[in-house]
């Protein structure tokens, strides 16, 4: 499992519209080969900052299959208008399993 963390800064005042567009984009990811799920986090101290956490079967499922597909274009057309700057994207592996208490 690969975890994509996309740090996204949206234009101040567009937070609600960005969140609505992201909700709509969930269906885009649902169709993506190798996508296992996602969620969106908003920063409390700086509400224009978000992290999209997207789970992929493999790195290539994101970097090749998704990024080179029409689905990527659909994703960008939905949420891209709200970006204040290009997102920063990193990929992670699970080093220690999550522990819930």
Secondary structure as the mmCIF struct_conf table of DSSP 4:
data_model
#
loop_
_struct_conf.conf_type_id
_struct_conf.id
_struct_conf.beg_label_comp_id
_struct_conf.beg_label_asym_id
_struct_conf.beg_label_seq_id
_struct_conf.end_label_comp_id
_struct_conf.end_label_asym_id
_struct_conf.end_label_seq_id
STRN STRN1 UNK A 2 UNK A 9
STRN STRN2 UNK A 10 UNK A 10
HELX_LH_PP_P HELX_LH_PP_P1 UNK A 11 UNK A 11
TURN_TY1_P TURN_TY1_P1 UNK A 12 UNK A 13
HELX_RH_AL_P HELX_RH_AL_P1 UNK A 15 UNK A 31
BEND BEND1 UNK A 32 UNK A 32
TURN_TY1_P TURN_TY1_P2 UNK A 33 UNK A 34
STRN STRN3 UNK A 35 UNK A 42
BEND BEND2 UNK A 44 UNK A 46
TURN_TY1_P TURN_TY1_P3 UNK A 47 UNK A 48
STRN STRN4 UNK A 49 UNK A 56
BEND BEND3 UNK A 57 UNK A 58
HELX_RH_AL_P HELX_RH_AL_P2 UNK A 59 UNK A 60
HELX_RH_PI_P HELX_RH_PI_P1 UNK A 61 UNK A 66
TURN_TY1_P TURN_TY1_P4 UNK A 67 UNK A 68
BEND BEND4 UNK A 69 UNK A 69
HELX_RH_AL_P HELX_RH_AL_P3 UNK A 70 UNK A 79
HELX_RH_3T_P HELX_RH_3T_P1 UNK A 80 UNK A 82
STRN STRN5 UNK A 83 UNK A 83
BEND BEND5 UNK A 84 UNK A 85
HELX_LH_PP_P HELX_LH_PP_P2 UNK A 86 UNK A 87
STRN STRN6 UNK A 88 UNK A 93
BEND BEND6 UNK A 95 UNK A 96
#
